[in-house]
C-alpha cells in the first residue's frame, strides 16, 4: 500500500496527540522490538515509535527497516519520533 500526501496529512493529524508506544534502544531493531511494533500495529493501526539518538540518516534507515519488517508505511519522522501506519483487518481509520 502506498499512502498519498492527503492520507499522510490526515494520519499525521491523528498521530499528533499520541505518545510513543515503542522505544528503540541502543541495541537497535532486535526481534523483541519488532515483535512489540507488530503487536502495537495490530491493536492501534497508527503508532509512534521513539528512535535512538544518532544522525538523521541512521534514524531514517531504522524507520525504513521497521516499516519493511512489519509491512507498514512510514507516515512521518520528526527528530527521534517516527509514525507508522498499517491498515487493520477491522480498520477504525477511514482514509480517502
PLY file of the C-alpha trace (Angstrom):
ply
format ascii 1.0
element vertex 96
property float x
property float y
property float z
element edge 95
property int vertex1
property int vertex2
end_header
0.00 0.00 0.00
1.28 3.46 -0.86
-0.10 6.43 1.06
-0.93 9.64 -0.77
0.04 13.06 0.55
-3.53 13.73 1.67
-3.68 10.42 3.54
-0.36 11.12 5.25
-1.58 14.56 6.27
-4.71 13.00 7.81
-2.65 10.39 9.66
-0.18 13.00 10.93
-3.08 14.93 12.42
-4.44 11.79 14.09
-0.99 10.89 15.49
-0.33 14.34 16.91
-1.78 13.62 20.38
-0.39 10.09 20.64
2.58 9.12 22.77
5.32 6.76 21.55
4.34 3.17 22.38
7.69 1.54 21.49
11.17 2.81 22.20
14.15 1.51 20.26
17.25 1.46 22.44
20.92 1.30 21.68
20.59 -2.36 20.63
18.64 -1.26 17.54
15.84 -3.21 15.88
16.01 -6.51 17.71
13.44 -9.28 17.26
11.81 -8.27 20.55
11.40 -4.66 19.41
9.96 -5.73 16.05
7.56 -8.02 17.89
6.39 -5.13 20.07
5.89 -2.94 16.99
3.83 -5.76 15.38
1.63 -6.06 18.47
1.14 -2.29 18.69
0.21 -2.05 15.00
-2.31 -4.89 15.36
-4.04 -3.07 18.22
-3.76 0.56 17.14
-3.09 0.77 13.36
-1.32 4.11 13.87
1.60 4.28 16.31
4.55 6.42 17.27
7.95 4.91 17.97
10.92 6.56 19.64
14.21 6.05 17.83
17.70 6.14 19.36
19.92 9.19 19.16
22.15 9.38 16.11
22.27 11.17 12.82
19.20 11.57 10.67
20.34 9.02 8.07
20.59 6.30 10.72
17.12 7.12 12.09
15.65 7.21 8.58
17.21 3.84 7.74
15.98 2.33 11.01
12.44 3.58 10.40
12.51 2.21 6.84
13.71 -1.17 8.10
10.98 -1.25 10.78
8.39 -0.50 8.09
9.75 -3.19 5.79
9.83 -5.82 8.56
6.30 -5.05 9.79
4.73 -4.38 6.36
3.70 -0.90 7.48
4.02 2.57 5.99
6.10 5.42 7.32
3.92 8.48 7.83
6.39 10.89 9.40
9.79 11.24 11.03
10.39 14.25 13.23
13.54 14.24 15.32
13.63 10.93 17.17
9.93 10.10 16.73
8.58 8.10 13.82
4.94 7.45 12.94
3.91 4.13 11.37
0.59 3.03 9.90
-0.71 -0.37 8.88
-4.35 -0.94 7.98
-6.02 -3.46 10.27
-8.50 -6.13 9.18
-11.23 -4.26 11.06
-9.96 -0.78 10.32
-11.14 2.07 12.52
-9.27 4.67 10.48
-11.04 5.67 7.28
-8.67 7.03 4.61
-9.92 8.66 1.45
0 1
1 2
2 3
3 4
4 5
5 6
6 7
7 8
8 9
9 10
10 11
11 12
12 13
13 14
14 15
15 16
16 17
17 18
18 19
19 20
20 21
21 22
22 23
23 24
24 25
25 26
26 27
27 28
28 29
29 30
30 31
31 32
32 33
33 34
34 35
35 36
36 37
37 38
38 39
39 40
40 41
41 42
42 43
43 44
44 45
45 46
46 47
47 48
48 49
49 50
50 51
51 52
52 53
53 54
54 55
55 56
56 57
57 58
58 59
59 60
60 61
61 62
62 63
63 64
64 65
65 66
66 67
67 68
68 69
69 70
70 71
71 72
72 73
73 74
74 75
75 76
76 77
77 78
78 79
79 80
80 81
81 82
82 83
83 84
84 85
85 86
86 87
87 88
88 89
89 90
90 91
91 92
92 93
93 94
94 95
